[in-house]
Amino acid sequence: MRKFLLMSVLCGGVLGSFTPATAVWGQTETPSTVALPPIVLNGLNDYKTSGPEEAVKTWFKGSSMDLENTGASAVTELKRTQEQLGAYLSYDVVTIRTISARTLVVYIALNYEKEPRFAKFVAYRGGHGWILIDYHLGGDLNWLGAELK
């Protein structure tokens, strides 16, 4: 009986070491393993259907970021990008990094008629749902490469 218990404990310890670890800082997730935070997804949908103003309103909802100044800058950036690259068509999730159980960094390819631009959204899940706490719009491939190092 002791041998059985000893073997059970040893095997449990060894087998337990093969279970997936919890997320750690900078851990990269494939898009299929972590859901896109609704605040990001809803803003992307609004960008496609209603334009930059509605997207930014959605992204900034509940956030401490200043919609009037910072939001206006984001709208200007999206409009300028559309003028240069054509209509916004769709998005692709590049990667999602888990910073903590409540904080994700989401990298998105924004697909335009001529070429993509890249965006970063830092989303936090607080007591009232997901909010954005930081973002970057309009990065090129060099910017994305530096971000993902």
N, C-alpha and C positions, 0 to 999 in steps of 0.2 A: 504494500500500500504506500509506504514511504517513497519507494522508487517511482511509483506512478505519479505521486504528487510532485516529486522533484522534477521528473521529466515534463510534467504539465507546465510547471513554472518556467523551466528552461525554454521549452518550445514556445510558450506564450511570450516570453521575452524576446526571443529571436524573431518569431513571426510578427510580433507587435512592432518590431523595428522596421518592417517593410510597409507599414501603413503610411498613407500620404501625410506629409507634414502640413501644418497650418501655414497660411500665407505669411511671408516675411517681406520686409521693406524691399521694394524694387522687383519683387517676383513678377515675372511676365506670365500672363495667362493667354492661352489661345482664345480667340473670340468666342468659341463654342463653350468654353468652360465657365465664363463669367458673363452674366447678363449685362447689357448696356444699361446704365442707370436711366430711368424714365425721363429725368430732366434733360439729359443729352438727346435721347431718342425723340422726345416730343419736340425739342427745338429743331432737330434735323428735319422732321416731318413738316414743321411750320415753315422752315426755310424753303422747302420744295413747293409747298402749296400756297403760302401767303407772303413769302419774301423775307428779306433781312430784318425788317422792323419787328415782325411777329416772332421770328426766331429768337432775337435778342431779348425780347420781353419774356419769352418762355424760359430761356437760359438764366436770366437774372431774377426770376421769380423766387422770392423768399431769401435771396442772397443779401449779404451786406455790401456787395459791390454797388456802386453808384450808377443807377440806370440812366440818369440824365447826362452825365459826363462820360463815364466809361462806356456805357451802353451806346451812346451816340457815336463814339469812336469805333466800336465794333460794327455798327450798322454801316458807317462810312467805309470801313475796311472790306466788308462783304460786297457792298455796291461797287467799289473800285475793282475788286477782283472780278466781278461779273462783267464790268465794262472791258477789262483786259482779256478775259479768258472765255467769255460767252456765258450762256445760261448754266446755272447749277443743275446738274442732272441727277446725281445720286451720291451715296457715301459708301465707303468700305471701312470696316474696323481694321486698323493696322495691328494694334495690340492694346491690351488692358493690363496695367500694372496695379497690383494690390499693395497699397501702402500700409493699410491696417484693415481691421474688420469692417470699418466704416468709411474708409477713404480709398478711392480708386483714381488712377490717372489713365484717361482714355485717349488714345491716339487714333485719329480718323483721317482717312483720305477723302477730301471733298472733291468730287469729280465734276469738272466743268467741260464744256464743249471742246476746248483746245487742249487742256492738260489739267492735272490735279493740283491742288494745294492741300497742305496738311494742317490739322488743328489738334490742339491738346485741350482737354477738359479735365479739371480736377474736381471730382464730385465727392460730396460728404453726405452720409446718411445720418441725419440727426433725429431729434424727437418728432419732427414734423415732416419727415420724408427726405428725399434727396434734394440738395441744393448744389450750385456751383460755387466753389471758393476761389477758383482761378481758371484762366483760359488763355489760349494763344491761337489766333486765327491767321491763316495765310502763309504759313511756313512753306518753304520750298524743300526739295529733297535734301539739300545740304543741311538745312535746319533740322529736319527729321533725323538724319544720320547722327548729328551731334547730340540730339535729345536722347536717342536710344542707346548711346554708348554705355 
